[in-house]
Amino acid sequence: MPPETNANNFSTKFCFTKASLNAALTWFLAYSDKDQLDCYDTKCVGLIAVLYRGGRINFRSRPILHGQRLSLALGDYSPQFTVEQARSACAAIRIQAGQGIDPRSASRNGITFGQLWSDHYYPAVKNRKRSIKDDVQKFERWLSSEFGHMPLAAIKSSNIVAFLDMLREQEELSPATVNRYLALLKAIWRHAVENDLCPKSPAKHIRPLLELNIRTRVLDSAERLAFKAACKGESNRAAASLFMLLFLTAARLGEALGAKVADINLDSGVWYLPMTKSGKAAHICLSSAVVQLLRDVIGNRKNGYLFPGKDPTKPMTRPAKAFERICASAGINAFTIHDLRRTWASIAVNAGVPLFTVSKALRHSSPNVTAARYAHLQDQALIDANNLVGGLV
């Protein structure tokens, strides 16, 4: 609650919030004749907000080190440095002091997690990591407020585990999403260790959560026939061709939408991918059916996007409505565009194609990824084997 702003009834001890700090500043400017006023946060021990005549609010930490009380400036209150960030910084300093480490020397000799991100990790990966926009969102959404102002030396494995538990239990994020945060933290600290910014990573030995939400929806044989028939009857011919291309090649939607005519060599039957999800170049070997499909799509064009949008200098946008029409026409429910890729994998695995070959075709980073996602599709082969042996016993 904000402090009372009555001239005769004001407490400098209260829970810091935007409203309470503004109320305290209003009282200070109206009723106090002092040059500054110290206010104490009741939620975080040792956190002080110093109010000044010019309207400035400066956060400070006053930890006790070897029986002596210190005073360290944390930063001015602003949209870039919030109450929660000040509390995190204050707590980190209190931990250091409790361990007998002088926070003043630590701040001089070390860097904070926020500095690691802004001055080192982000500049190093921003032009070569395809998921950098997702990383920025994760940092701004949670990592900045949780760890941004903490010195690297103060961040322990227990801090990271507690943060991940909070995402899972309080924010109710899925295990897969929580694991993405863990993967980013590991990548950031790996960069720090490799560049001698810290001796070891507190995230290195933290295990990811078990993910039980692996999607397994694929089309059965009847649905596959219905889907192809619906594509033939779809009014948006470009979208229908796009979906058939995904269906026949296991390409990702982003790869197809970003493809250019110059990337396709119909004579050799190869589709070159300058950049894949893993950040590496790759290629897709095209069947005769796909070559004919692409001949119809490309026509006499020599350049430009394979599937251009209304503005031919830009690619087609995600054709969600066309996909909905096709699925409705085919009587297919609970099916996504990416499930076309899973359907391709299911057909290949159940036809006896080795997982290693399927992994290469799907352009997974490792056969282990393919095994984790598609090994269950081999169940029918196991059933057939058991039936065969059972008939011979």
Secondary structure as GFF3:
##gff-version 3
##sequence-region A 1 393
A	DSSP	beta_strand	13	14	.	.	.	ID=ss1
A	DSSP	alpha_helix	18	31	.	.	.	ID=ss2
A	DSSP	beta_strand	36	41	.	.	.	ID=ss3
A	DSSP	beta_strand	47	52	.	.	.	ID=ss4
A	DSSP	beta_strand	57	61	.	.	.	ID=ss5
A	DSSP	beta_strand	64	65	.	.	.	ID=ss6
A	DSSP	beta_strand	68	69	.	.	.	ID=ss7
A	DSSP	beta_strand	72	76	.	.	.	ID=ss8
A	DSSP	alpha_helix	83	98	.	.	.	ID=ss9
A	DSSP	alpha_helix	103	109	.	.	.	ID=ss10
A	DSSP	alpha_helix	113	115	.	.	.	ID=ss11
A	DSSP	pi_helix	116	121	.	.	.	ID=ss12
A	DSSP	alpha_helix	122	125	.	.	.	ID=ss13
A	DSSP	alpha_helix	132	138	.	.	.	ID=ss14
A	DSSP	pi_helix	139	143	.	.	.	ID=ss15
A	DSSP	alpha_helix	144	147	.	.	.	ID=ss16
A	DSSP	three_ten_helix	152	154	.	.	.	ID=ss17
A	DSSP	alpha_helix	157	169	.	.	.	ID=ss18
A	DSSP	alpha_helix	175	194	.	.	.	ID=ss19
A	DSSP	alpha_helix	221	233	.	.	.	ID=ss20
A	DSSP	alpha_helix	237	249	.	.	.	ID=ss21
A	DSSP	alpha_helix	253	257	.	.	.	ID=ss22
A	DSSP	three_ten_helix	261	263	.	.	.	ID=ss23
A	DSSP	beta_strand	264	265	.	.	.	ID=ss24
A	DSSP	beta_strand	270	273	.	.	.	ID=ss25
A	DSSP	beta_strand	282	285	.	.	.	ID=ss26
A	DSSP	alpha_helix	288	298	.	.	.	ID=ss27
A	DSSP	alpha_helix	320	330	.	.	.	ID=ss28
A	DSSP	alpha_helix	339	350	.	.	.	ID=ss29
A	DSSP	alpha_helix	355	362	.	.	.	ID=ss30
A	DSSP	alpha_helix	367	374	.	.	.	ID=ss31
A	DSSP	three_ten_helix	375	378	.	.	.	ID=ss32
A	DSSP	alpha_helix	379	392	.	.	.	ID=ss33
###
